[in-house]
Amino acid sequence: MSSKKHAKHSHSYSGQRHSAPQAAQKAASPAPKAPPAQPQLSRRPAPALLYGGIACVLALVALGVLVLTQNNAAAPAPVATPAPTVAAAEDAADAARAVPASFAPLSPEISVQQAAAMREQGAFILDVREPDEWEAVHIPDATLIPLGALAQRVADVPRDRDIVVVCRSGNRSRTGRDILLQAGFPRVTSMAGGMNQWRDAGFPTASGR
């Protein structure tokens, strides 16, 4: 019995002997450090930043006012235009009547009816036949320049009038038209059918020189 008590007492003493250093080690270990306190940012803006923003806004407003003032000063004052006088209006009307209604080239070929209408409006009728054909029959007030001589006599053809080239049946007149177009005449056409169709349509004719 005494030996069991002695063993139990020894075990108890041994346990107390081992636990004491552990308690001392725990007591000697430093306590954990508390995390450093985070600085709290102030919610109020810094006075320098606030005043700087206000200064920038005022500078932009002043710059805009300066630009608007310079633009208004640079804009020229409207100049009053005098009303056209009656004489000026009449001169403009006369100039409009002197200018042809259209500067577009004429159709390459027209009918005898169209040629008659153009003749009434002042077109230049150019006959490119031979003199004997001309003496037999021709359009009144027409001008004779045989086709063989036309290239050398383009100076005899007016440049400020519509030109209708005429021959016996319409073949030579097309060649005469092309000669004048190549010479720079802008408004030249050929009468299809020639003097044959002109006479058959009953339009006025003349004979002789």
C-alpha positions in Angstrom: 0.0 0.0 0.0 2.7 2.4 1.0 4.6 1.7 -2.3 1.5 2.7 -4.4 1.1 5.9 -2.4 4.8 6.6 -2.9 4.5 6.1 -6.6 1.5 8.3 -6.9 3.1 11.0 -4.9 6.2 10.8 -7.1 4.2 11.1 -10.2 2.3 14.1 -8.8 5.5 15.8 -7.9 7.0 15.2 -11.2 4.0 16.7 -13.0 4.2 19.8 -10.9 7.9 20.0 -11.6 7.4 19.9 -15.4 4.5 22.3 -15.4 6.3 25.1 -13.5 8.9 25.9 -16.2 6.2 25.9 -18.8 4.2 28.4 -16.8 7.3 30.5 -16.2 8.1 30.5 -20.0 4.6 31.6 -20.8 4.8 34.4 -18.2 8.2 35.5 -19.6 7.0 35.7 -23.3 6.1 39.3 -24.4 2.6 40.2 -24.9 1.5 40.6 -28.6 1.8 44.1 -29.9 -1.4 45.9 -30.8 -1.6 47.0 -34.5 -0.7 50.6 -35.0 -3.6 53.0 -35.2 -4.4 54.1 -38.8 -4.4 57.8 -39.2 -7.9 59.1 -40.0 -8.1 61.4 -43.1 -9.8 64.6 -42.5 -13.0 65.0 -44.5 -12.6 68.7 -44.8 -10.7 69.9 -47.9 -7.5 71.7 -47.4 -8.0 75.5 -47.7 -5.2 75.9 -50.3 -6.8 73.3 -52.6 -10.2 74.9 -52.3 -8.9 78.4 -53.0 -6.9 77.2 -55.9 -9.9 75.7 -57.5 -11.9 78.9 -57.1 -9.0 80.9 -58.7 -9.0 78.6 -61.7 -12.7 78.9 -62.3 -12.5 82.7 -62.0 -9.5 82.8 -64.5 -11.5 80.7 -67.1 -14.5 83.0 -66.8 -12.3 86.1 -67.3 -10.7 84.5 -70.3 -14.1 83.7 -71.9 -15.2 87.3 -71.4 -12.0 88.6 -73.0 -12.4 86.4 -76.1 -16.1 87.5 -76.5 -15.1 91.1 -76.2 -12.3 90.8 -78.9 -14.7 89.0 -81.3 -17.3 91.7 -81.0 -14.7 94.4 -81.5 -13.2 92.7 -84.6 -16.6 92.1 -86.3 -17.0 94.8 -89.1 -20.0 97.0 -88.9 -22.6 96.3 -91.6 -22.3 98.5 -94.6 -25.6 99.8 -96.0 -26.1 98.9 -99.6 -27.8 101.6 -101.6 -30.9 100.6 -103.4 -30.5 100.2 -107.2 -31.7 103.2 -109.2 -34.1 103.0 -112.1 -31.3 103.7 -114.5 -29.2 100.8 -113.1 -32.2 98.5 -113.4 -32.7 99.5 -117.0 -29.0 99.0 -117.8 -29.1 95.5 -116.3 -32.2 94.6 -118.4 -30.5 95.8 -121.6 -27.4 93.7 -120.7 -29.6 90.6 -120.1 -31.3 91.1 -123.5 -27.9 91.4 -125.2 -26.6 88.1 -123.8 -28.0 84.9 -125.5 -30.4 82.9 -123.3 -28.2 79.8 -123.5 -24.5 79.2 -124.1 -24.8 75.4 -124.6 -23.8 74.0 -128.0 -26.6 73.5 -130.5 -27.9 70.2 -131.6 -25.6 68.7 -134.3 -28.5 68.6 -136.8 -31.9 70.2 -137.0 -34.9 70.0 -139.2 -35.9 72.6 -141.8 -38.7 73.7 -139.5 -36.2 74.4 -136.7 -33.9 76.1 -139.2 -36.7 78.4 -140.3 -37.4 79.3 -136.6 -33.8 80.0 -136.0 -33.6 82.2 -139.1 -36.5 84.2 -137.8 -34.6 84.7 -134.5 -31.5 86.1 -136.2 -29.4 83.0 -136.9 -26.7 83.2 -139.6 -27.6 81.0 -142.6 -24.4 79.7 -144.3 -24.8 78.0 -147.7 -21.8 75.8 -148.6 -22.9 74.8 -152.1 -21.3 75.8 -155.3 -22.2 79.2 -157.0 -24.3 77.6 -159.7 -26.4 75.8 -157.1 -26.8 79.1 -155.2 -28.0 81.0 -158.3 -30.6 78.3 -159.0 -32.2 78.5 -155.5 -31.2 79.6 -152.1 -32.6 80.9 -148.8 -33.1 84.7 -148.7 -30.5 86.6 -146.8 -28.2 83.5 -146.6 -24.4 83.8 -147.2 -22.6 81.7 -149.7 -19.2 80.3 -148.9 -18.4 77.1 -150.9 -17.3 74.2 -148.8 -13.9 74.1 -150.4 -13.1 77.7 -149.4 -14.7 77.6 -145.9 -11.5 76.7 -143.9 -9.8 79.7 -145.4 -12.7 82.1 -144.9 -13.8 81.3 -141.3 -13.1 85.0 -140.6 -16.2 85.9 -142.7 -18.4 83.9 -140.4 -19.7 85.8 -137.2 -18.9 84.3 -133.9 -21.6 86.1 -131.9 -24.6 84.4 -133.7 -26.1 81.0 -134.1 -25.0 79.4 -137.3 -27.1 77.1 -139.5 -25.1 75.4 -142.3 -27.1 74.5 -145.5 -26.3 72.5 -148.6 -28.4 70.7 -151.2 -29.3 67.5 -149.3 -27.5 67.7 -145.9 -24.3 65.9 -146.5 -21.9 68.8 -147.2 -23.5 70.9 -144.5 -22.4 68.4 -141.8 -18.8 68.7 -143.1 -19.1 72.5 -143.0 -20.4 72.4 -139.4 -17.4 70.3 -138.3 -15.0 72.8 -139.9 -16.5 75.6 -137.9 -16.6 73.6 -134.7 -12.9 72.8 -135.0 -12.2 76.5 -135.6 -13.8 77.3 -132.3 -17.3 78.3 -133.2 -19.5 77.2 -130.2 -23.0 77.3 -131.7 -23.1 75.6 -135.1 -25.6 73.2 -136.5 -26.5 71.5 -139.8 -29.9 71.6 -141.6 -31.0 68.0 -142.4 -32.5 67.5 -145.8 -30.8 70.7 -147.2 -32.5 73.0 -149.8 -34.5 70.1 -151.2 -36.6 69.7 -148.1 -36.6 73.5 -147.4 -38.2 74.1 -150.8 -40.6 71.1 -150.5 -41.8 72.4 -147.1 -42.8 75.7 -148.8 -40.4 78.0 -147.0 -39.3 81.2 -148.8 -36.6 80.9 -151.5 -34.7 83.2 -153.8 -32.7 82.7 -157.0 -29.9 84.5 -159.0 -27.0 86.3 -157.5 
